[in-house]
Amino acid sequence: MSNKTLTDEIKEFQKHKKKLIPAIIAVGILGLFLPIIPGVALLFLGFFLLFPRQGENLFNKIRRTIKI
């Protein structure tokens, strides 16, 4: 177990997030053509990481539409 606090882990993730987003989006696009990879889910994940506020608004709109 690591002795890092949650705040430290979040800060570390924020530093590495920008490197992770292009890879997630690229695999998402690849997943649109390959049935094994969940392309749309990875594209949404990349969008949510890239634009957190707009992603949250979109997520809430989808939840209201399908009434979860």
Secondary structure, 3 states (H helix, E strand, C coil): CCCCCHHHHHHHHHHHHHHHHHHHHHHHHHHHHCCCCCHHHHHHHHHHHHCHHHHHHHHHHHHHHHCC
